Amino acid sequence: MTKTLKLAATLTGAAMMCGIPIFAFAQVQDMLPSKDDVAIRFTSDHFSPYAGRTFPTRVLWGDTHLHTEVSVDAGTMTRLSQEDAFRFARGEEVTTTHGLQAKLARPLDWLVISDHAEMYGLMPQLLAGDQEILSTEQGKSWYDALTSGDNDIVFNTAMEIVASLSTDTPPIDNPKAIKKAWQHYTALAEQYNDPGTFTALIGYEWTSEGGDNIHRNVIFRDGADMTNAVTPFSQFDSKNPEDLWAHLAEYEKNTGGDVLAIPHNGNLSNGRLFSVSNFDGTPLSAENAALRARFEPVIETTQIKGDSEAHPFLSPDDEFADFDTWDASNLNGTQAKTQDMLQYEYSREAYKTGLLLEEQLGVNPYKVGQIGSTDAHTGMAAVEEENFFGKHSGVEPEPNRWEHLVIEAPNPEFSIYGWKQASGGYAGVWATKNTRAAIFDAFERREVYGTTGSRMLVRFFGGWNFDPSDADNRLPADIGYAKGVPMGADLPKSSGDAPNFLVAALKDPMSGNLDRIQIVKGWLNADGTRGEKVYDVAWSDDRVPGADGKLPLVGNTVDIPNATWTNTIGAPELISFWQDPDFDPALRAFYYVRVIEIPTPRWTAYEAKRFNVTMDDTVPMVTTERAYTSPIWYTPKG
């Protein structure tokens, strides 16, 4: 502090302590520096490194894929309402369908309740005896059966209602009832939307081709004043995603609003989600590729129904590719999966397919970010391993849920039992504000990433001018945005030797330490073949790669009987500079980050301890939580 400022502070402080009016010392103000003086004395615009920032500085956690009693399938089991779902996500305690008390350890920042479009709102209306529903023959029949008091009749009717979602026409065609349910939901979203604190995004799920799981979650940037102009587009309107995109385009044209769609996890689509065909089986057209690229900037890579980042058959050299793998059949177990289907189901392979399509069509329909979400049908976005409430309310926590049927298939070989459920995931969004507009915009620019339930922080930047010293900076985002582009973007054109990257990860304080950061690269060769390689770019514990280039495993501190672990291995944070050592400027490529935690107890281990049960040896008790960022793409000059 200068002598002048010291004198001013001393005199002002003395005046205040002695009770002398401050105006008596007005002449002191003449001794203070002016704003112009300060501007001259400092060479930068701001002394504070945090002032003047325009880029996202905080990751916002949420779920794009949650169902309540309003969804026909969920509503046959759960009694949690959309309001319960908002309250739970905001951190309040709720009572589950079977009477358990439930609460999140940490509230979410935002939520999309994406109830199924098909017969939207039917179950609560039906159970309440809504006259709009009971006025239909099918509605009256179902109501009588569900209120009969006969458990067998109730169960069989519930299964009949769920099965009706796979028919070509709705058993109850009542647009007025759907509109009423939709407007009730949008009003709730307005009530719970609290900009800056909690964002309630409006959305729904379009559920097409039931067993082959080419479903989408539709999310609006807009509020009820605009979204009330439509009702959810369902598979009864069309099972063709191309028609969904046309519907979304019509919404934007008529309202001036913004909307996007997020395809579900591809692992149960039996080769249909990331194919090279139009819906009718003809080769993918440039027009449909462009429509998809316009309305689907993000995909869901991981959720309760397994992980869709990579598959060991497609990536045999990736020791972490076989994670929560569901690969026996399609969603409802009506068709066995064959190996030729796998290439059109997993995110990594979709990215490679996108490079090929861009070469052929001039547009990449799979230039998409990746996120995680839950797909919980319980009304609760709860996927932490120690707080996992399952896929639907039929498998809420109790001693033997690990062996209960979650999805019953015609062929028992393809049925899914409780232990197979994956406790995941969440979506991390780098948004400038916690508002609908800012979160939606982050999705559109793909500055998002997914996790399997952990809330680790991940930054990823690509460019041509990073250097190793950048990894020593404690504010990597400042350098990242200044020198390069963030996850989800395209590398700028450059004559540099090879692109380089800055990546940083910080552990979730309530989860395991970090094992390693990997960069996954994929590329398109000149002859149309595709390649991939996984690089370990930062890791913990002073390990040294072996002669084969593989990094030794980090170890395992999990005490399975007590469902505990210690963070005596791994690292709380990792940061690294990395330059592609195999770069070919003539080849299209993408890069994304995968961060892996040290082993921690799986939800099954917590369950076994809590209920003192012994599970089969085939049931996994340990997991390695992970994060997947959106890629950064490289396109050759042309």
Protein Blocks (a to p, Z undefined) as FASTA:
>chain_A
ZZklmmmmmmmmmmmmnopafklmmmmmmmpccfklmmmmpmbfbfblkgoiabdfbdcd
ddfbdcdfklmklmmmpccdfklmmmmmnopacddfkopacddfbdcfbdcddddfbhgh
klmmmmnopaklmmpmklmmmmmmmmnopaklmmmmmmmmmmmmmpmbdfbacfklmmmm
mmmmmmmmmmmpcghjaccdddddddehklnopaccdddfbdfklmmmpccddfkloccf
klmmmmmmmmmmmnopacddddddfklnnoplmccbdfkopacdfklmmmmmmmmmbccf
bdfkopakbcfklmmmlmklmgoiafkbcfkopaccdfklmmmmbfklmmmmmmmmmmmn
opafklccddddfkpaehpacfbfklcgbjblmlgccfklmmpcfbdcfblklpccfklp
ccddddddddfbdcfklmmmmmmnopacddehiacdcdddddfkbcfklmmpcblmlmmm
mmmccehiacdddfbfbdcddddddddfkbccdfbdcdddddddfkopacdddddfbdeh
hiacdfkopacdebjcbdfknopadfkecjfbdcdddddfkbcfkbccdddddddddddd
dfklmmmmmnopacdfklcfbdcdddddddddddddZZ
